[in-house]
Amino acid sequence: MPDADIPSELILEQLEEEEEQTNRFDPYIGNLLVSSVQQTTVDSASGLIAFPMGEAMNELNVSSLKISRQKGVTINPVANNSRLFQTPIQQLVSTTLGRDHALAARTYDCIDFLRLKQTNPKSGWDVEGVSKLVRADTHGQEVVDMKLRSEQAFLVNELGSLYSKRPFDTKSEISRMSDSTPDSSRKDLSFWRLAFDLDPNSGYLASSDDVSIFDVRAQSSASRLFELKSERDFLTCVEDCTSDGIVRLCSTSRLYWLDRRKLQTPLLSVRHYRRFDRCLSIKTLGGTSTFLTSRKNNLVSIYDVSHSEDELLHMRNEPFGVLARFQDADHAGENFLSSPFHPEASHAILLKLSTRGSISGCPIMSNETENEVQVTVTYTDALRSLESRSWEPSEGLLLERDHTVLNMFPAYDAIFRQYNETREQVEEEEASQVYDLLDQIPVYFQKKDAIPEHPLTTYDVAFRAGDEPEDPSRSDFLTGSVLNSLRGYRALKQGRLNPASLSSQVPWHVNLNSTMAILEEGASGDLEQAEEPFTEFNLKDDDTRTPQSLRLEKRYREQLEMDLRLSRDVFSAQGFAKAKEVDHTLETMTEALSLGDSPPDVEFGFLRPTPRKATDDESNDDNRGLELGLGVKLLLKDWELGADVEDYAYWDPYSTTDTPQPPKTQPVAVAPQILPPTAAPPQLLTQKDQRFTQNGPPALKKSESQTIAATSQPQTQSQELDSIKSRLQTTKTAVSIPKLAAMVYREEGIMGFYRGLWIPLMTISFVRAASFTIYSRTKEYFAYHDILYKNRLIDVALTGGISGAMSGALISFGSAPFELVKVRRQLEYSIAAAKGITLRKPPGTMDAVREIYRINGLRGLYIGFPLHFIRDTSGTALYFLEYDGMRHLLGRNRLGEQGETPPWLPIHHSLVPFVCGSLSGVTSWAIIYPLDVVKTKVQQRALAGERYRGPFETLHRLLRGASL
């Protein structure tokens, strides 16, 4: 087959389209294959089989059916239709009607009720149209399901409204029994199915999510009794209640057995492990055997469930499946046919109608059945002529089709069956090649004409050292080698494929064990010492497994071990060159422009090249970095991965123009290029965006500091801890508090701890005063109206909690913008780094406010407000709930006066507020601290212009330990 590169997006779209077509479900399509049988004598019975035929499936075929005790089942199909409809048939329903048979055919435009009589067995069936229903009779809504019981018909439309009619009584009118309760939460609003109860006046109505019971005598809505719990599960079928009082349901994931007296709780629920399929249906024979089938495949699952002597429902045997041998997989209808002269649970004939109009049958019998029920099909001359008729098109566009039928069986047979059967013989023939290859591998790199330009693994060396394979692939790793054999595995176990024989011949070699351990846990274990590695991946060992399956499993496990061991060592025939010496002029300039300590060595990721030692006398220093130039180290040190090169510009430090100098707190990266003596000096990398080059906030004047309220002093003292807290909440790697504080001091100076201090200094007095005012007024309101004013712990705590919640909620509307600006000021450097910007000097407070307003407008000042509102409301409520509750326990009365402390805590009464406040503050913050972390992270990402992550996604990534 030709090689072709197909985009993965195209393949994915095709697979999604095919899956959508496969899972498409039409709730209006019902069963299109029905039968009706009546026992006429002691040893015989007769009936009919009805199904649609024709290209448009709008022709009704009614064929005769006879069942005899001695001869079994005889089907007499006919070639002609018994009735022609204007539109395709959607559903057929049949029942007996005295000595005659009744049939209801639902098409796209109406429902026809037919009476079928057979006056002469040789002349076929007389079809008489009795009555008809149109869409107007069901209030303009289409019928989705119908049932016949004797002379009465029940129908349900697409809105769930129930109707009844006596169609064989010409004077009978259709009556509306009930309407389903509208429920937009149902997964499929058009899916409805009907089933009968033992009581002739009641039945069951199933939607996609629940089952209701209705009563013919009561003109009221059906009562919902059973509901599915899973949001991804759909009901597909409800079966008529059997004589044992059991109602059986089928969904896309489970089968349910319900007691008709109590439908709310299933007696038994079994998961069927079928793939998602809304065409599943069930049929119970003999009250014990339940058959699960689908119109989309030929698998039949059988469940043996019945009552035992203890009157409990039991599953007597494990469920098992039978793959019926039908020619087609998709079917339009199915029907279970059984002989009335044999036990119903012992046998069944499954008939299926294909989408092309053909009927196939498959007998299903239990082990207790002695004689198989014979099935005979009588063919007439008209039927034979119909089968022999050519269906090739004689005119139209179909003649222009060009197609090719390709039988892929020989290819699959050669790959999967013949290959395994002839593998041992092929390995015997290639034995000499294996031994020759083992001799060629150690001397591969000694051949001058075989030295490659790129690194090779041990398997690559083995592949190149041997003969060219007969069927080469585009990629070497897809082509098998003679080493992929039992002799090759033995050579590996004997140590004849040791990579040490190759590593001594090449200047560079690396072992990927550590990398494989990172990528896949357990992939780099000691495979040499393990006697049989990967046995934990074996299939379940039971009696059903064949010896051939066990041999193949062991063989593939050995091949996996060989592939991993031969691919973990990488060799390069050409060493890695060391960095060239840097020009003295450029080195001098770099050292002059580099402030602070020398930059660290370049850090590598998974693959770390190791220079080969020149002599054995060199010191054993495997962790040293490559000898790269100072300029290269500086550039790689300051460069942010993923930063856009367009955000940087070159600036000449020796220019005479008035260009701002770079800060002295950050090393400057120099372009690592060697210049001739007459060339211009190197240029520095700085940001184009000059918004963050303004001066920082000015120092506090003495007159201003004297006007700060006394409440600002604790905030000033705790500002350092709050600044470190914000950085800890947004850091991507774990770091200790002392180390983080040292990093802040080294990178931002002492002012880095007090950045954003103006915000709490200006707002703390107002916030504290307003908060306690609202809190006190709310408690006074409760006391005045005698709400929760009893001298009980619960009343005191609830009053404090509600008052605190009111205080926190109202204050949050005013404090949210100040809190956001404070976070912005504290995280200036991390926000700038996320944008790919290196700050020379952080902006002032007003600059930060203007920047937020410029990008997001006035709403930008309320970024993360829902989380801020919840944090302040719940935090203040928890604080005052605990505070007032503990003050009550420690002796404070309803008037607020402190009494004697209880004997179990003998402390001075002046220490009570301190103890209660401390404990309340610690516990309330401990509870709401995760919410504060999520709030800070959400605000940081929004201020940095990164992709929005909601609170739940942020919390999920926190719990999972992902990078934020």
GIKAMO-V702540 format. One record per run of one state. SS is the DSSP state (hx for helix, st for strand, lp for the rest). FROM is the first residue (numbers start at 1). TO is the last residue. If there is no record, write none. Layout:
ss=(SS	SS)
from=(FROM	FROM)
to=(TO	TO)
This chain:
ss=(lp	hx	lp	st	lp	st	lp	st	lp	st	lp	st	lp	st	lp	st	lp	st	lp	st	hx	lp	st	lp	st	lp	st	lp	st	lp	st	lp	st	lp	st	lp	st	lp	st	lp	st	lp	st	lp	st	lp	st	lp	st	lp	st	lp	st	lp	st	lp	st	lp	st	lp	hx	st	lp	st	lp	st	lp	hx	lp	hx	lp	hx	lp	hx	lp	hx	lp	hx	lp	st	hx	lp	hx	lp	hx	lp	hx	lp	st	lp	hx	lp	hx	lp	hx	lp	st	lp	hx	lp	hx	lp	hx	st	lp	st	lp	st	lp	hx	lp	hx	lp	hx	lp	hx	lp	hx	lp	hx	lp	hx	lp	hx	lp	hx	lp	hx	lp	st	lp	st	lp	hx	lp	hx	lp	hx	lp)
from=(1	8	24	33	40	44	54	59	69	72	77	83	85	89	98	100	108	110	118	126	135	139	143	150	152	158	162	166	175	179	193	197	202	207	210	216	223	228	235	239	246	252	254	260	262	263	268	272	280	286	289	295	299	308	313	316	320	324	331	338	344	347	355	359	366	375	378	381	389	397	401	409	430	431	442	444	447	448	451	456	458	466	476	479	486	494	500	504	508	512	513	520	535	538	547	568	569	573	584	594	630	639	645	648	653	670	671	683	688	702	706	712	731	737	749	750	754	757	785	793	827	828	835	845	857	858	863	865	890	892	893	898	899	903	906	909	944	951	961)
to=(7	23	32	39	43	53	58	68	71	76	82	84	88	97	99	107	109	117	125	134	138	142	149	151	157	161	165	174	178	192	196	201	206	209	215	222	227	234	238	245	251	253	259	261	262	267	271	279	285	288	294	298	307	312	315	319	323	330	337	343	346	354	358	365	374	377	380	388	396	400	408	429	430	441	443	446	447	450	455	457	465	475	478	485	493	499	503	507	511	512	519	534	537	546	567	568	572	583	593	629	638	644	647	652	669	670	682	687	701	705	711	730	736	748	749	753	756	784	792	826	827	834	844	856	857	862	864	889	891	892	897	898	902	905	908	943	950	960	964)
